[in-house]
Amino acid sequence: MASGVSLHFSSLSPTLIPALWRLFRGPQAERLLNRLYGWTMRHQFQIIGFMASVFAVYCLVMGLGHEGIGVAPW
């Protein structure tokens, strides 16, 4: 049960945290959220490239593995 709740919260945290921040801070949260949005938009290609690289390494490890046939147990 606890792992399900933590998985649910961690997967929804990118959506929930800014909304809760805005709810509790009101208009004062707008400055920080605007700065965060601006930084994200300026660096969007670097962020996507990093995530693609991590996924590529993951796929390579799962596909090749230490025996050449993959490390995934299924």
C-alpha positions as a Markdown table, in Angstrom:
| # | Residue | x | y | z |
|---|---|---|---|---|
| 1 | Met | 0.0 | 0.0 | 0.0 |
| 2 | Ala | 2.7 | 2.5 | 1.0 |
| 3 | Ser | 4.7 | 1.7 | -2.2 |
| 4 | Gly | 1.6 | 2.3 | -4.3 |
| 5 | Val | 1.0 | 5.7 | -2.7 |
| 6 | Ser | 4.7 | 6.7 | -3.1 |
| 7 | Leu | 4.7 | 5.6 | -6.7 |
| 8 | His | 1.5 | 7.5 | -7.3 |
| 9 | Phe | 2.8 | 10.7 | -5.7 |
| 10 | Ser | 6.2 | 10.5 | -7.4 |
| 11 | Ser | 4.6 | 10.1 | -10.8 |
| 12 | Leu | 2.2 | 13.0 | -10.2 |
| 13 | Ser | 4.6 | 15.3 | -8.4 |
| 14 | Pro | 5.6 | 17.3 | -11.5 |
| 15 | Thr | 1.9 | 18.2 | -11.9 |
| 16 | Leu | 0.9 | 18.5 | -8.2 |
| 17 | Ile | 3.8 | 20.5 | -6.8 |
| 18 | Pro | 3.4 | 23.6 | -8.9 |
| 19 | Ala | -0.4 | 23.6 | -8.4 |
| 20 | Leu | 0.0 | 23.2 | -4.6 |
| 21 | Trp | 2.7 | 25.9 | -4.6 |
| 22 | Arg | 0.4 | 28.3 | -6.4 |
| 23 | Leu | -2.5 | 27.4 | -4.0 |
| 24 | Phe | -0.5 | 28.1 | -0.9 |
| 25 | Arg | 1.6 | 31.0 | -2.0 |
| 26 | Gly | -0.9 | 32.7 | -4.2 |
| 27 | Pro | 0.4 | 35.5 | -6.5 |
| 28 | Gln | 3.8 | 35.3 | -4.8 |
| 29 | Ala | 4.4 | 32.0 | -6.5 |
| 30 | Glu | 4.0 | 33.5 | -10.0 |
| 31 | Arg | 7.5 | 35.0 | -10.0 |
| 32 | Leu | 9.2 | 31.7 | -9.2 |
| 33 | Leu | 7.1 | 29.6 | -11.5 |
| 34 | Asn | 7.7 | 32.1 | -14.3 |
| 35 | Arg | 11.5 | 31.8 | -13.8 |
| 36 | Leu | 11.2 | 28.0 | -13.7 |
| 37 | Tyr | 9.2 | 28.0 | -16.9 |
| 38 | Gly | 11.7 | 30.3 | -18.6 |
| 39 | Trp | 14.7 | 28.2 | -17.6 |
| 40 | Thr | 12.9 | 25.0 | -18.8 |
| 41 | Met | 12.0 | 26.6 | -22.2 |
| 42 | Arg | 15.6 | 27.9 | -22.7 |
| 43 | His | 17.1 | 24.5 | -21.9 |
| 44 | Gln | 14.4 | 22.2 | -23.4 |
| 45 | Phe | 16.7 | 20.6 | -26.0 |
| 46 | Gln | 19.4 | 19.9 | -23.4 |
| 47 | Ile | 16.8 | 18.3 | -21.1 |
| 48 | Ile | 15.4 | 16.1 | -23.9 |
| 49 | Gly | 18.9 | 15.2 | -25.0 |
| 50 | Phe | 19.8 | 14.1 | -21.5 |
| 51 | Met | 16.7 | 12.1 | -21.0 |
| 52 | Ala | 17.2 | 10.4 | -24.4 |
| 53 | Ser | 20.8 | 9.6 | -23.5 |
| 54 | Val | 19.7 | 8.0 | -20.2 |
| 55 | Phe | 17.0 | 6.0 | -22.0 |
| 56 | Ala | 19.5 | 4.9 | -24.7 |
| 57 | Val | 22.0 | 3.6 | -22.0 |
| 58 | Tyr | 19.1 | 1.8 | -20.3 |
| 59 | Cys | 18.0 | 0.1 | -23.6 |
| 60 | Leu | 21.6 | -0.8 | -24.3 |
| 61 | Val | 22.1 | -2.4 | -20.9 |
| 62 | Met | 18.8 | -4.3 | -21.1 |
| 63 | Gly | 19.5 | -5.4 | -24.7 |
| 64 | Leu | 23.1 | -6.4 | -24.5 |
| 65 | Gly | 23.7 | -7.3 | -20.9 |
| 66 | His | 26.7 | -9.0 | -19.5 |
| 67 | Glu | 26.1 | -12.2 | -21.5 |
| 68 | Gly | 25.1 | -10.6 | -24.7 |
| 69 | Ile | 21.5 | -11.6 | -24.6 |
| 70 | Gly | 20.1 | -9.0 | -22.2 |
| 71 | Val | 19.7 | -8.7 | -18.5 |
| 72 | Ala | 16.0 | -8.4 | -18.2 |
| 73 | Pro | 14.6 | -11.6 | -16.5 |
| 74 | Trp | 11.6 | -11.9 | -18.8 |
